[in-house]
């Protein structure tokens, strides 16, 4: 029986691209898989090199995120497509996998609704009308399935097209969840720069091996909250299992898709 999975590789500096490529290639030789990747570290590097300082937003609820003005969106596209997507396609080809590099803009693969982004500045909440971030609302399944098959992997950068035909930056974890639901995946595997969900974020020894979504939501802190939100969206959409683990080559991850 052929199984389907979506792997999301984080874009932070601690993510081992070779370990990610090894895992994806191992699964792709017999099963069907989609790889979604981030590009946060490369975006920071490029923004610094191009002299465009990055701004951090704080939402009314206290959540921190990158300010995505039009120039930052363009820099993110350079990082996501020009570096991360390029490298993953190259590494998978080197491992004998026919990787196809895509972004959500390609053929309207991902259609998103532009967010109303609010930020707290000097104690006041303001609406940022020129922020280019969104939430995926539709996946072009007929297009995506053309690139899925044993030995062939679509590699997707988290950009999307808005309903107003504008490019948007969309969260990679939630993109992966949306794709997992759309392709009726058996598993969503989120690979990150930390060991996984921790009861104590300062202690790697408190890794949670298995839990429910409700328990995970109560334990998640910081960026992990978005990953657990993506996990809920995947599970609610019919995905059987979500695994959050380190992208450093944890051998236990390889057994997930095999049951």
C-alpha positions in Angstrom: 0.0 0.0 0.0 1.4 3.4 -1.0 1.3 6.0 1.8 1.4 9.7 1.5 3.2 12.2 3.7 4.0 15.9 3.8 7.4 17.0 5.3 7.8 20.6 6.5 11.5 21.6 6.9 12.0 24.7 9.0 14.0 27.6 7.7 16.0 28.5 10.7 19.8 28.2 11.0 19.7 25.0 13.0 18.0 22.9 10.3 20.2 20.3 8.7 19.2 20.3 5.0 21.2 17.1 4.3 19.3 15.2 7.0 16.0 16.5 5.6 17.0 15.5 2.1 18.0 12.0 3.4 14.6 11.5 5.1 12.6 12.8 2.1 14.6 10.7 -0.4 14.2 7.6 1.8 10.4 8.0 1.9 10.1 9.0 -1.7 11.7 5.8 -3.1 8.5 3.8 -2.2 5.9 6.2 -1.0 4.5 9.6 -2.0 5.7 12.8 -0.4 5.6 16.6 -0.6 8.3 18.8 0.9 7.5 22.3 2.1 10.3 24.4 3.4 10.8 27.7 5.2 13.5 30.4 4.6 13.8 32.6 7.7 17.5 32.4 8.2 18.3 33.0 4.6 15.8 35.9 4.6 17.6 37.5 7.5 21.0 37.1 5.7 19.8 38.6 2.5 17.9 41.5 4.2 21.1 42.4 6.0 23.2 42.1 2.8 20.7 44.3 0.9 20.5 46.9 3.6 16.8 46.4 4.5 16.5 46.0 8.3 13.9 43.6 9.5 11.1 44.7 11.8 9.4 42.4 14.3 5.7 43.0 14.9 3.9 42.3 18.2 0.2 41.5 17.8 -2.4 42.5 20.4 -2.2 38.9 21.8 1.6 39.2 22.2 2.5 37.0 19.2 5.7 38.1 17.4 6.2 37.9 13.7 8.2 39.3 10.8 7.0 42.6 9.3 6.4 41.8 5.6 6.4 45.0 3.6 6.7 44.7 -0.2 10.5 44.8 -0.1 10.7 42.1 2.6 8.3 40.0 0.5 10.7 40.3 -2.5 13.7 39.4 -0.3 11.8 36.4 1.2 11.1 35.2 -2.4 14.8 35.5 -3.2 15.7 33.5 -0.1 12.9 30.9 -0.5 13.2 30.3 -4.2 16.7 31.4 -4.9 18.4 29.6 -2.0 16.2 27.1 -0.1 14.2 25.7 -3.0 17.3 25.5 -5.2 19.3 23.7 -2.6 16.6 21.1 -1.7 15.9 20.3 -5.4 19.7 19.9 -5.9 20.1 17.7 -2.9 17.2 15.5 -3.8 18.4 15.1 -7.3 21.8 14.0 -5.9 20.0 11.3 -4.0 18.2 10.0 -7.2 14.9 11.7 -6.6 13.2 13.7 -9.3 12.5 16.9 -7.3 10.4 19.7 -8.8 10.8 23.1 -7.4 7.6 25.1 -7.0 6.2 28.1 -5.1 2.6 28.6 -4.2 2.4 31.2 -7.0 3.2 28.6 -9.6 0.0 27.8 -11.5 -2.0 29.2 -8.5 -0.9 26.3 -6.5 -1.8 28.1 -3.2 -4.5 30.7 -3.0 -4.6 32.8 0.2 -6.6 35.5 1.9 -4.6 38.5 2.8 -4.5 39.0 6.6 -5.6 42.1 8.5 -2.3 42.5 10.4 -2.4 44.5 13.6 0.6 45.6 15.6 1.0 47.2 19.0 3.2 50.3 18.8 3.8 52.7 21.7 0.8 51.2 23.5 -1.5 51.7 20.5 -2.9 49.0 18.1 -2.6 49.9 14.5 -3.7 48.2 11.3 -0.9 47.6 8.7 -2.5 47.9 5.3 0.8 47.3 3.4 1.7 44.0 5.0 1.8 41.1 2.6 1.0 38.0 4.7 -1.9 35.7 4.3 -3.6 32.4 5.2 -4.0 29.6 2.6 -7.6 28.9 1.7 -7.2 26.6 -1.3 -4.7 24.2 -2.7 -4.7 23.4 -6.5 -4.9 19.7 -6.1 -5.0 18.7 -9.8 -1.8 20.7 -10.4 0.0 19.3 -7.3 -0.8 15.7 -8.0 0.9 15.9 -11.3 4.2 16.1 -9.4 3.6 13.5 -6.7 4.7 9.9 -7.2 7.3 7.3 -6.1 10.7 8.8 -6.9 9.3 12.3 -7.6 8.8 15.0 -5.1 7.3 18.5 -5.4 9.4 21.0 -3.3 7.1 23.9 -2.3 8.2 27.4 -1.1 5.5 29.1 1.1 4.4 31.9 -1.2 0.8 32.2 -2.3 -1.4 34.2 -4.6 -4.1 36.4 -3.0 -7.6 36.6 -4.2 -6.6 40.1 -5.5 -3.7 38.5 -7.5 -1.0 39.7 -5.2 1.9 37.6 -3.9 1.8 36.8 -0.2 4.0 35.3 2.4 2.2 32.4 4.1 3.2 30.4 7.2 5.1 27.3 6.1 3.8 25.0 8.9 0.2 25.9 8.0 0.9 25.5 4.3 2.2 22.0 5.0 -1.0 21.3 7.0 -3.2 22.6 4.2 -1.4 20.4 1.6 -1.5 17.4 3.9 -5.3 17.8 4.2 -5.7 18.4 0.4 -3.8 15.2 -0.6 -5.3 13.1 2.2 -1.9 12.5 3.7 -1.3 9.7 6.3 1.2 11.9 8.1 2.5 15.4 8.5 6.1 15.6 9.7 7.3 19.0 10.9 11.1 19.1 11.2 12.5 22.0 13.2 15.6 23.3 14.9 14.5 22.1 18.4 14.0 18.4 19.5 10.2 18.7 19.4 7.5 19.7 21.8 9.1 20.2 25.2 7.4 20.4 28.6 10.3 22.8 29.6 11.7 24.8 26.7 15.0 25.1 28.5 15.4 21.3 29.0 15.7 19.0 25.8 15.2 16.1 28.2 11.5 17.0 28.6 10.6 16.0 25.0 7.0 14.8 24.8 7.0 11.5 22.9 3.2 11.4 22.3 0.3 13.5 23.3 -3.1 14.8 22.3 -3.7 18.1 20.5 -5.4 19.6 23.5 -2.4 18.7 25.8 0.0 20.0 23.2 -1.8 23.3 23.0 -1.5 23.7 26.7 2.3 23.1 26.6 3.3 25.0 23.5 5.3 28.2 23.9 6.6 30.8 21.4 7.0 29.6 17.8 5.8 26.1 18.8 2.3 27.4 19.2 2.0 27.9 15.4 3.3 24.4 14.8 0.6 23.0 17.2 -2.0 25.1 15.4 -0.8 23.6 12.1 -1.0 20.1 13.7 -4.6 20.8 14.8 -5.6 22.0 11.3 -4.1 18.8 9.8 -5.7 16.4 12.3 -9.1 18.2 12.0 -8.8 17.8 8.3 -8.3 14.1 8.4 -4.6 13.6 8.6 -3.9 10.5 10.7 -0.8 11.7 12.6 1.5 14.7 13.1 5.1 14.4 14.2 7.2 17.3 15.4 10.9 16.5 15.6 14.4 17.8 15.2 15.7 18.2 11.6 19.1 16.8 12.7 18.6 13.3 11.4 16.5 11.7 14.2 16.3 8.1 13.0 12.9 7.5 14.7 11.2 9.9 12.3 11.8 7.4 9.4 9.5 4.9 11.0 6.5 7.2 11.1 5.4 6.9 7.5 6.0 3.1 7.6 3.6 2.8 10.5 
